[in-house]
Structure formats: C-alpha cells, structure tokens
C-alpha cells in the first residue's frame, strides 16, 4: 500500500523541514 515514491517524497519533505527549521 505504501508506494516507493510516497516514501521518497516524505523523506525529502522531512529533510526540507529540518533544514528550514
């Protein structure tokens, strides 16, 4: 049910938030 693209996007989003924070 979890698509590789979804996980990749989530990882990128978290990294972006951490970098911005």
PyMOL Python script that loads the backbone (N, CA, C, O; Angstrom):
from pymol import cmd

cmd.read_pdbstr("""\
ATOM      1  N   UNK A   1       0.845  -1.194   0.000  1.00  0.00           N
ATOM      2  CA  UNK A   1       0.000   0.000   0.000  1.00  0.00           C
ATOM      3  C   UNK A   1       0.890   1.257   0.000  1.00  0.00           C
ATOM      4  O   UNK A   1       0.505   2.303  -0.522  1.00  0.00           O
ATOM      5  N   UNK A   2       2.058   1.131   0.583  1.00  0.00           N
ATOM      6  CA  UNK A   2       2.987   2.271   0.600  1.00  0.00           C
ATOM      7  C   UNK A   2       3.832   2.270  -0.668  1.00  0.00           C
ATOM      8  O   UNK A   2       4.592   1.333  -0.909  1.00  0.00           O
ATOM      9  N   UNK A   3       3.703   3.304  -1.468  1.00  0.00           N
ATOM     10  CA  UNK A   3       4.461   3.361  -2.715  1.00  0.00           C
ATOM     11  C   UNK A   3       5.845   3.949  -2.476  1.00  0.00           C
ATOM     12  O   UNK A   3       6.001   4.830  -1.631  1.00  0.00           O
ATOM     13  N   UNK A   4       6.867   3.471  -3.214  1.00  0.00           N
ATOM     14  CA  UNK A   4       8.245   3.966  -3.069  1.00  0.00           C
ATOM     15  C   UNK A   4       8.301   5.488  -3.258  1.00  0.00           C
ATOM     16  O   UNK A   4       9.017   6.183  -2.537  1.00  0.00           O
ATOM     17  N   UNK A   5       7.550   5.988  -4.220  1.00  0.00           N
ATOM     18  CA  UNK A   5       7.540   7.426  -4.489  1.00  0.00           C
ATOM     19  C   UNK A   5       7.008   8.203  -3.289  1.00  0.00           C
ATOM     20  O   UNK A   5       7.513   9.274  -2.952  1.00  0.00           O
ATOM     21  N   UNK A   6       5.982   7.645  -2.653  1.00  0.00           N
ATOM     22  CA  UNK A   6       5.382   8.303  -1.485  1.00  0.00           C
ATOM     23  C   UNK A   6       6.405   8.413  -0.373  1.00  0.00           C
ATOM     24  O   UNK A   6       6.552   9.468   0.243  1.00  0.00           O
ATOM     25  N   UNK A   7       7.115   7.318  -0.114  1.00  0.00           N
ATOM     26  CA  UNK A   7       8.124   7.296   0.950  1.00  0.00           C
ATOM     27  C   UNK A   7       9.243   8.268   0.619  1.00  0.00           C
ATOM     28  O   UNK A   7       9.721   8.994   1.491  1.00  0.00           O
ATOM     29  N   UNK A   8       9.662   8.283  -0.643  1.00  0.00           N
ATOM     30  CA  UNK A   8      10.754   9.176  -1.068  1.00  0.00           C
ATOM     31  C   UNK A   8      10.348  10.631  -0.863  1.00  0.00           C
ATOM     32  O   UNK A   8      11.132  11.440  -0.367  1.00  0.00           O
ATOM     33  N   UNK A   9       9.114  10.954  -1.251  1.00  0.00           N
ATOM     34  CA  UNK A   9       8.622  12.324  -1.094  1.00  0.00           C
ATOM     35  C   UNK A   9       8.566  12.712   0.382  1.00  0.00           C
ATOM     36  O   UNK A   9       8.921  13.829   0.757  1.00  0.00           O
ATOM     37  N   UNK A  10       8.119  11.778   1.205  1.00  0.00           N
ATOM     38  CA  UNK A  10       8.016  12.042   2.645  1.00  0.00           C
ATOM     39  C   UNK A  10       9.402  12.323   3.215  1.00  0.00           C
ATOM     40  O   UNK A  10       9.580  13.242   4.015  1.00  0.00           O
ATOM     41  N   UNK A  11      10.381  11.521   2.796  1.00  0.00           N
ATOM     42  CA  UNK A  11      11.755  11.690   3.294  1.00  0.00           C
ATOM     43  C   UNK A  11      12.279  13.066   2.898  1.00  0.00           C
ATOM     44  O   UNK A  11      12.873  13.772   3.712  1.00  0.00           O
ATOM     45  N   UNK A  12      12.053  13.436   1.646  1.00  0.00           N
ATOM     46  CA  UNK A  12      12.513  14.735   1.161  1.00  0.00           C
ATOM     47  C   UNK A  12      11.825  15.863   1.934  1.00  0.00           C
ATOM     48  O   UNK A  12      12.454  16.867   2.268  1.00  0.00           O
ATOM     49  N   UNK A  13      10.537  15.692   2.215  1.00  0.00           N
ATOM     50  CA  UNK A  13       9.773  16.710   2.933  1.00  0.00           C
ATOM     51  C   UNK A  13      10.331  16.909   4.336  1.00  0.00           C
ATOM     52  O   UNK A  13      10.497  18.040   4.794  1.00  0.00           O
ATOM     53  N   UNK A  14      10.621  15.793   5.019  1.00  0.00           N
ATOM     54  CA  UNK A  14      11.164  15.857   6.381  1.00  0.00           C
ATOM     55  C   UNK A  14      12.529  16.546   6.363  1.00  0.00           C
ATOM     56  O   UNK A  14      12.817  17.390   7.212  1.00  0.00           O
ATOM     57  N   UNK A  15      13.356  16.184   5.400  1.00  0.00           N
ATOM     58  CA  UNK A  15      14.692  16.783   5.299  1.00  0.00           C
ATOM     59  C   UNK A  15      14.569  18.282   5.050  1.00  0.00           C
ATOM     60  O   UNK A  15      15.326  19.074   5.611  1.00  0.00           O
ATOM     61  N   UNK A  16      13.612  18.667   4.206  1.00  0.00           N
ATOM     62  CA  UNK A  16      13.409  20.080   3.894  1.00  0.00           C
ATOM     63  C   UNK A  16      12.980  20.851   5.144  1.00  0.00           C
ATOM     64  O   UNK A  16      13.474  21.948   5.408  1.00  0.00           O
ATOM     65  N   UNK A  17      12.058  20.267   5.906  1.00  0.00           N
ATOM     66  CA  UNK A  17      11.566  20.919   7.128  1.00  0.00           C
ATOM     67  C   UNK A  17      12.712  21.066   8.132  1.00  0.00           C
ATOM     68  O   UNK A  17      12.887  22.125   8.736  1.00  0.00           O
ATOM     69  N   UNK A  18      13.482  20.002   8.301  1.00  0.00           N
ATOM     70  CA  UNK A  18      14.600  20.053   9.260  1.00  0.00           C
ATOM     71  C   UNK A  18      15.623  21.098   8.831  1.00  0.00           C
ATOM     72  O   UNK A  18      16.164  21.826   9.663  1.00  0.00           O
ATOM     73  N   UNK A  19      15.882  21.167   7.537  1.00  0.00           N
ATOM     74  CA  UNK A  19      16.857  22.129   7.023  1.00  0.00           C
ATOM     75  C   UNK A  19      16.353  23.556   7.224  1.00  0.00           C
ATOM     76  O   UNK A  19      17.117  24.454   7.577  1.00  0.00           O
ATOM     77  N   UNK A  20      15.037  23.751   6.990  1.00  0.00           N
ATOM     78  CA  UNK A  20      14.459  25.086   7.145  1.00  0.00           C
ATOM     79  C   UNK A  20      14.382  25.473   8.618  1.00  0.00           C
ATOM     80  O   UNK A  20      14.609  26.627   8.981  1.00  0.00           O
ATOM     81  N   UNK A  21      14.061  24.494   9.460  1.00  0.00           N
ATOM     82  CA  UNK A  21      13.925  24.764  10.881  1.00  0.00           C
ATOM     83  C   UNK A  21      15.296  25.067  11.439  1.00  0.00           C
ATOM     84  O   UNK A  21      15.432  25.329  12.634  1.00  0.00           O
TER      85      UNK A  21
END
""", "prot")
cmd.dss("prot")
cmd.show_as("cartoon", "prot")
cmd.util.cbc("prot")
cmd.orient("prot")
